[in-house]
Amino acid sequence: MGEGMATHLNRRPEKALTAQEVRNATTPGKYFDGHGLFLRVDPNGSRFWVQRITIRGKRSEIGLGSPSLVSLAEARAAALENRKLARAGGDPLQARREALAVLTFEEAARKVHELHKPTWRNAKHARDFLTSLETYAFPRLGRLKATDVNTADVLAVLMPIWTEKPETARRVRQRIGTVMKWTVAQGWRQDNPAENITQALPKTAKRQSHRKALPYAEVAGCIDAVKASGAGRATKLALEFLVLCAARSGEVREAHWREIDLKAKVWEIPAQRMKAKRAHRVPLSARAVSILEEAKALGDGSGLVFPGTKKGRPLSDMTLSKLVKELGFDADVHGFRTSFRTWAQERTNFPREVAEAALAHMSGDEVERAYARSDLFDKRRKMMEAWSGHLAGPVGNVAFMQHFQK
């Protein structure tokens, strides 16, 4: 193809070029095909596909890439789509800008993480969301445009861990789905590839939902072992306080002094730190107050009641769990709530709803809860003193039970 053909601007039939002609085109100029498409060869040897097109009455040129990366067939297909869009009143340039604005999966995930971070119950949930995706999803999905992630990609992430680490895999799938839902809301795609893939995944055993718990008769012995252990002062106090209050690990580890009124003997956990997202008042037994008095000496300026070894950071859940296991007790930290609940049911006359309220559980159906709005605080205070007496040993237990169950 000569220079005359390269600079000739007359209308040319569709598919005027051949793949061989594209490969051989080295003379500077413009080599025209159809639908306004031409190959531009610059004097420095650079070669680009360009489409000349009229968009909403305005003549424009759109770059379609280098022929070393975009074949003649691909350039023709892109040019045809652009022309169809322009003829329908659309703007191929705007569509291209929007496509370039689509984030990669990793970028989208980090964006979603920042958006959701203020709503999570604690910093650990925020860290786990991103850490699990960094470990399992980003290596496969991270560089893909969010619009290009498909079910096969999601399956490739999940299959290696689906049966080996089912709980982790379930959470990774859920978090991928959260990111994809955000991309759907952005208008970047219509589907969520993390959904509707259950049939493609092998069945796994149902998760064991019950945490290991000590019989209530053995809890006092566990507390004594904790006190006698070589664990850090914050760890020992936090674990005993957790058992006394029948509280969740995160509620205790992230407790702040601003939540506690020592004079009124009340610990009020704000809604954002509670599992059910409802503020919860905890009546503090005499022993719980004593623990808090001791904990004042642990202050690191962060406001945490039981600070960890790193300034401003709470104790880790693993620290408490590890201590219980190392002392020879086959129980989960969360299981102490079960121990408390079983003790209340089998060894006291406190009504069921009082014990459930102590655990921040909702009792009764929706109608019943609408009328029964009391948190049974005064009755729970008696219950927690009785529980403290049980943990103090046989003498303390008998004295408290005789006093509170008359």
C-alpha positions as CSV (number, residue, x, y, z in Angstrom):
1,M,0.0,0.0,0.0
2,G,1.7,3.2,-1.1
3,E,1.8,6.8,0.2
4,G,-1.0,7.8,-2.2
5,M,-3.3,5.2,-0.6
6,A,-2.2,6.2,2.8
7,T,-3.2,9.9,2.4
8,H,-6.3,9.3,0.2
9,L,-9.4,10.5,2.0
10,N,-12.1,9.3,-0.4
11,R,-14.8,7.0,1.0
12,R,-13.6,3.4,1.1
13,P,-15.6,0.2,1.3
14,E,-15.8,-1.6,4.6
15,K,-12.9,-4.0,5.3
16,A,-10.6,-2.2,2.9
17,L,-7.6,-3.4,4.8
18,T,-6.2,-6.9,5.3
19,A,-4.2,-8.2,8.2
20,Q,-1.1,-8.5,5.9
21,E,-1.5,-4.8,4.9
22,V,-1.7,-3.8,8.5
23,R,1.5,-5.7,9.3
24,N,3.3,-4.1,6.3
25,A,2.1,-0.6,6.8
26,T,5.3,1.4,7.9
27,T,5.1,4.5,5.7
28,P,3.8,7.5,7.7
29,G,0.2,8.3,6.9
30,K,-3.4,7.1,7.4
31,Y,-4.6,3.7,6.1
32,F,-8.4,3.7,6.0
33,D,-10.8,0.8,6.6
34,G,-14.5,1.1,7.3
35,H,-16.8,2.9,9.8
36,G,-14.2,5.7,10.0
37,L,-11.5,3.4,11.2
38,F,-8.0,4.0,10.0
39,L,-4.4,3.0,11.0
40,R,-2.2,6.0,11.7
41,V,1.5,5.6,11.2
42,D,3.6,8.4,12.6
43,P,7.0,9.5,11.3
44,N,8.7,8.0,14.4
45,G,7.2,4.6,13.6
46,S,4.4,4.6,16.1
47,R,1.2,3.0,14.9
48,F,-2.3,3.5,16.3
49,W,-5.8,2.6,15.5
50,V,-8.0,5.7,15.3
51,Q,-11.7,6.1,14.5
52,R,-13.1,9.2,13.0
53,I,-16.7,9.6,14.1
54,T,-19.5,12.1,14.6
55,I,-20.9,12.2,18.1
56,R,-24.1,14.3,18.6
57,G,-23.2,16.5,15.7
58,K,-19.6,17.0,16.6
59,R,-16.8,15.3,14.7
60,S,-14.3,13.5,17.0
61,E,-11.5,11.0,16.9
62,I,-11.2,8.0,19.2
63,G,-8.0,6.1,19.8
64,L,-8.5,2.3,19.8
65,G,-5.0,1.2,20.7
66,S,-1.9,-0.2,19.0
67,P,-2.2,-2.9,16.3
68,S,0.5,-4.9,18.3
69,L,-2.2,-5.3,21.0
70,V,-5.4,-4.8,19.1
71,S,-6.0,-6.9,16.0
72,L,-7.7,-5.6,12.8
73,A,-10.8,-7.7,13.7
74,E,-10.9,-6.3,17.2
75,A,-10.5,-2.7,16.0
76,R,-13.3,-3.2,13.5
77,A,-15.6,-4.6,16.2
78,A,-14.9,-1.7,18.5
79,A,-15.4,0.8,15.7
80,L,-18.7,-0.8,14.7
81,E,-20.0,-0.7,18.3
82,N,-18.9,3.0,18.7
83,R,-20.8,3.9,15.5
84,K,-23.9,2.0,16.6
85,L,-23.9,3.9,19.9
86,A,-23.3,7.2,18.3
87,R,-26.1,6.7,15.7
88,A,-28.4,5.9,18.7
89,G,-27.6,9.2,20.3
90,G,-25.0,7.9,22.7
91,D,-21.5,9.1,23.4
92,P,-18.7,6.5,22.9
93,L,-16.2,8.8,24.5
94,Q,-18.2,9.2,27.6
95,A,-18.8,5.4,27.8
96,R,-15.1,4.9,27.5
97,R,-14.4,7.4,30.3
98,E,-16.9,5.6,32.5
99,A,-15.3,2.2,31.7
100,L,-11.9,3.5,32.6
101,A,-13.3,4.9,35.9
102,V,-14.4,1.4,37.0
103,L,-12.2,0.2,39.9
104,T,-10.4,-3.0,40.1
105,F,-11.7,-5.6,42.6
106,E,-9.0,-4.7,45.1
107,E,-9.7,-0.9,44.8
108,A,-13.4,-1.5,45.2
109,A,-12.9,-3.8,48.2
110,R,-10.7,-1.2,50.0
111,K,-13.4,1.5,49.2
112,V,-16.1,-0.7,50.6
113,H,-14.0,-1.4,53.7
114,E,-13.6,2.3,54.3
115,L,-17.4,2.9,53.8
116,H,-18.4,0.1,56.2
117,K,-15.6,0.6,58.8
118,P,-17.6,3.0,61.0
119,T,-20.6,0.6,61.2
120,W,-18.7,-2.5,62.4
121,R,-18.9,-3.5,66.0
122,N,-15.1,-3.3,66.6
123,A,-11.7,-2.9,65.0
124,K,-11.2,-6.6,64.8
125,H,-14.1,-7.1,62.4
126,A,-12.8,-4.3,60.2
127,R,-9.3,-5.8,60.1
128,D,-10.7,-9.3,59.4
129,F,-12.7,-8.1,56.5
130,L,-9.7,-6.7,54.6
131,T,-7.2,-9.3,55.8
132,S,-9.2,-12.3,54.6
133,L,-9.6,-10.7,51.1
134,E,-5.9,-9.8,51.0
135,T,-5.1,-13.4,51.8
136,Y,-7.5,-15.3,49.6
137,A,-9.3,-13.0,47.1
138,F,-6.8,-10.4,45.9
139,P,-4.2,-12.8,44.5
140,R,-6.9,-14.0,42.0
141,L,-9.3,-11.1,41.8
142,G,-7.3,-8.0,42.9
143,R,-6.2,-6.7,39.5
144,L,-9.4,-7.6,37.6
145,K,-11.8,-4.8,36.9
146,A,-14.9,-5.1,39.1
147,T,-17.0,-5.5,36.0
148,D,-14.9,-8.5,34.8
149,V,-15.1,-10.7,37.9
150,N,-17.3,-13.7,37.1
151,T,-18.5,-16.8,39.0
152,A,-15.6,-18.8,37.7
153,D,-13.2,-16.4,39.4
154,V,-15.1,-16.5,42.7
155,L,-15.1,-20.3,42.6
156,A,-11.4,-20.3,41.9
157,V,-10.9,-18.4,45.2
158,L,-13.2,-20.5,47.2
159,M,-12.6,-24.1,46.0
160,P,-9.1,-24.5,47.6
161,I,-10.5,-23.6,51.1
162,W,-14.1,-24.6,50.9
163,T,-13.7,-28.0,52.6
164,E,-10.4,-27.3,54.4
165,K,-11.5,-24.0,56.0
166,P,-15.2,-23.9,55.6
167,E,-15.8,-21.1,58.1
168,T,-13.1,-18.9,56.5
169,A,-14.4,-19.7,53.0
170,R,-17.9,-18.8,54.0
171,R,-16.8,-15.4,55.3
172,V,-14.6,-14.8,52.2
173,R,-17.6,-15.5,50.0
174,Q,-19.8,-13.2,52.0
175,R,-17.2,-10.4,51.8
176,I,-16.7,-10.8,48.1
177,G,-20.5,-10.6,47.8
178,T,-20.5,-7.3,49.8
179,V,-18.0,-5.8,47.4
180,M,-19.9,-7.0,44.4
181,K,-23.2,-5.6,45.8
182,W,-21.5,-2.2,46.0
183,T,-20.4,-2.4,42.3
184,V,-24.0,-3.2,41.4
185,A,-25.2,-0.2,43.3
186,Q,-22.6,1.9,41.4
187,G,-24.2,0.8,38.1
188,W,-21.1,-1.0,36.9
189,R,-22.7,-4.4,36.7
190,Q,-26.1,-6.1,37.0
191,D,-25.2,-9.3,38.8
192,N,-23.4,-10.5,41.9
193,P,-21.1,-13.4,41.0
194,A,-20.7,-14.5,44.6
195,E,-24.4,-15.4,44.7
196,N,-26.1,-18.5,43.2
197,I,-22.9,-20.6,43.2
198,T,-24.0,-23.0,46.0
199,Q,-24.6,-25.9,43.6
200,A,-21.1,-25.6,42.2
201,L,-19.5,-25.9,45.7
202,P,-19.2,-29.3,47.5
203,K,-21.3,-29.9,50.6
204,T,-19.6,-29.4,53.9
205,A,-20.5,-30.5,57.4
206,K,-22.8,-28.2,59.3
207,R,-20.9,-25.8,61.5
208,Q,-20.8,-26.6,65.2
209,S,-22.6,-23.6,66.7
210,H,-22.1,-24.5,70.4
211,R,-19.0,-23.2,72.2
212,K,-17.3,-25.5,74.7
213,A,-18.4,-24.6,78.2
214,L,-17.3,-25.7,81.7
215,P,-19.9,-27.2,84.0
216,Y,-20.9,-24.4,86.3
217,A,-19.5,-26.3,89.3
218,E,-16.0,-26.0,87.7
219,V,-15.9,-22.4,86.9
220,A,-14.8,-21.2,90.4
221,G,-11.9,-23.6,90.1
222,C,-11.0,-22.1,86.8
223,I,-11.0,-18.6,88.2
224,D,-8.8,-19.7,91.1
225,A,-6.4,-21.2,88.5
226,V,-6.4,-17.9,86.5
227,K,-5.6,-15.9,89.6
228,A,-2.7,-18.2,90.5
229,S,-1.3,-18.2,87.0
230,G,1.6,-16.2,85.7
231,A,-0.5,-14.3,83.2
232,G,-0.4,-10.6,83.0
233,R,-2.5,-8.6,85.5
234,A,-4.8,-7.2,82.8
235,T,-5.5,-10.6,81.4
236,K,-6.3,-12.1,84.8
237,L,-8.6,-9.3,85.8
238,A,-10.4,-9.2,82.4
239,L,-11.1,-12.9,82.4
240,E,-12.6,-12.9,85.9
241,F,-14.6,-9.7,85.1
242,L,-15.9,-11.4,81.9
243,V,-17.1,-14.4,83.9
244,L,-18.7,-12.3,86.7
245,C,-20.6,-10.2,84.2
246,A,-21.5,-13.1,81.8
247,A,-20.3,-10.8,79.1
248,R,-18.8,-11.5,75.6
249,S,-15.1,-11.3,75.1
250,G,-15.2,-8.2,72.9
251,E,-17.5,-6.4,75.2
252,V,-14.9,-6.8,78.1
253,R,-11.7,-6.4,76.1
254,E,-12.9,-3.1,74.6
255,A,-14.5,-1.7,77.7
256,H,-13.8,2.0,78.3
257,W,-13.9,3.8,81.6
258,R,-16.5,6.2,80.2
259,E,-19.0,3.3,80.1
260,I,-18.6,2.6,83.8
261,D,-20.2,4.3,86.8
262,L,-18.5,2.9,89.9
263,K,-20.6,4.8,92.3
264,A,-23.9,3.4,90.8
265,K,-22.2,0.1,90.2
266,V,-23.3,0.0,86.5
267,W,-21.5,-0.8,83.3
268,E,-23.4,0.5,80.3
269,I,-22.2,-0.9,77.0
270,P,-23.1,1.3,74.0
271,A,-25.3,-0.1,71.2
272,Q,-22.5,0.0,68.7
273,R,-20.5,-2.5,70.7
274,M,-23.3,-4.9,71.3
275,K,-24.2,-7.8,69.0
276,A,-27.9,-6.9,68.9
277,K,-27.0,-3.2,68.4
278,R,-28.9,-2.3,71.6
279,A,-27.3,-0.6,74.6
280,H,-27.0,-3.0,77.5
281,R,-26.7,-2.1,81.3
282,V,-24.7,-4.6,83.4
283,P,-25.2,-4.5,87.2
284,L,-21.8,-4.8,88.8
285,S,-21.4,-7.1,91.8
286,A,-19.2,-6.2,94.7
287,R,-16.4,-8.4,93.3
288,A,-16.7,-6.9,89.8
289,V,-16.4,-3.4,91.4
290,S,-13.3,-4.6,93.2
291,I,-11.7,-5.8,90.0
292,L,-12.4,-2.4,88.4
293,E,-10.7,-0.6,91.3
294,E,-7.6,-2.8,90.8
295,A,-7.8,-2.2,87.0
296,K,-7.3,1.6,87.6
297,A,-3.6,1.0,88.0
298,L,-3.4,-0.5,84.5
299,G,-4.4,2.7,82.7
300,D,-2.2,3.6,79.7
301,G,-4.0,6.8,78.8
302,S,-6.2,5.2,76.2
303,G,-9.3,4.9,78.4
304,L,-9.4,1.1,78.0
305,V,-10.2,-0.7,81.2
306,F,-8.1,-3.7,80.3
307,P,-5.4,-2.4,77.9
308,G,-3.2,-4.9,76.0
309,T,0.6,-4.9,75.8
310,K,0.6,-2.4,73.0
311,K,-0.4,1.1,74.1
312,G,-3.9,2.0,73.0
313,R,-4.8,-1.5,71.9
314,P,-7.1,-3.9,73.8
315,L,-6.3,-7.4,74.9
316,S,-6.6,-9.9,72.1
317,D,-9.3,-12.6,72.2
318,M,-6.6,-15.2,71.7
319,T,-4.9,-14.0,74.9
320,L,-7.9,-14.9,77.0
321,S,-8.6,-18.2,75.1
322,K,-5.0,-19.3,75.3
323,L,-4.8,-18.8,79.0
324,V,-7.9,-20.9,79.7
325,K,-6.5,-23.7,77.4
326,E,-3.0,-23.6,78.9
327,L,-4.4,-24.0,82.4
328,G,-6.0,-27.3,81.3
329,F,-9.6,-26.3,80.9
330,D,-11.4,-27.5,77.8
331,A,-13.6,-24.5,77.3
332,D,-14.0,-21.5,75.1
333,V,-14.1,-18.0,76.6
334,H,-17.6,-17.5,75.2
335,G,-18.7,-20.7,76.9
336,F,-18.7,-19.0,80.4
337,R,-21.9,-17.4,79.3
338,T,-23.3,-20.9,78.9
339,S,-22.0,-21.9,82.3
340,F,-23.8,-18.9,83.9
341,R,-27.0,-19.7,82.1
342,T,-27.0,-23.3,83.1
343,W,-26.3,-22.3,86.7
344,A,-29.2,-19.9,86.7
345,Q,-31.5,-22.5,85.3
346,E,-30.5,-25.4,87.6
347,R,-29.4,-23.8,90.8
348,T,-31.6,-20.7,91.2
349,N,-35.2,-19.6,91.2
350,F,-34.6,-16.5,89.1
351,P,-37.1,-16.4,86.2
352,R,-36.0,-17.3,82.7
353,E,-36.4,-13.8,81.4
354,V,-34.1,-12.4,84.0
355,A,-31.3,-14.8,83.0
356,E,-31.9,-14.0,79.3
357,A,-31.8,-10.3,80.0
358,A,-28.5,-10.8,81.8
359,L,-27.1,-12.2,78.6
360,A,-28.6,-9.3,76.5
361,H,-30.9,-11.8,74.8
362,M,-34.4,-10.8,73.7
363,S,-37.1,-12.9,75.3
364,G,-40.7,-13.6,74.0
365,D,-42.2,-12.8,70.7
366,E,-42.5,-9.4,69.1
367,V,-45.8,-8.5,70.7
368,E,-44.6,-9.5,74.2
369,R,-41.5,-7.4,73.8
370,A,-43.5,-4.4,72.7
371,Y,-45.2,-4.4,76.1
372,A,-42.4,-5.7,78.4
373,R,-39.9,-2.9,78.0
374,S,-38.1,-3.2,81.3
375,D,-34.6,-4.6,81.3
376,L,-35.2,-6.2,84.8
377,F,-32.2,-4.4,86.1
378,D,-32.9,-4.7,89.8
379,K,-33.6,-8.4,89.6
380,R,-30.5,-8.9,87.5
381,R,-28.4,-7.1,90.2
382,K,-29.5,-9.8,92.7
383,M,-28.8,-12.5,90.2
384,M,-25.2,-11.2,89.5
385,E,-24.5,-11.0,93.2
386,A,-25.7,-14.6,93.6
387,W,-23.4,-15.6,90.7
388,S,-20.5,-13.9,92.3
389,G,-21.2,-15.7,95.5
390,H,-21.2,-19.0,93.6
391,L,-17.8,-18.2,92.1
392,A,-16.5,-17.2,95.6
393,G,-16.8,-20.8,96.7
394,P,-19.2,-22.9,98.9
395,V,-19.4,-20.5,101.8
396,G,-20.1,-17.5,99.7
397,N,-22.5,-19.4,97.5
398,V,-24.7,-20.6,100.4
399,A,-24.9,-17.2,102.0
400,F,-25.9,-15.4,98.8
401,M,-28.5,-18.1,97.8
402,Q,-30.1,-18.0,101.2
403,H,-30.4,-14.2,101.1
404,F,-31.7,-13.9,97.6
405,Q,-34.1,-16.8,97.3
406,K,-36.2,-16.3,100.3
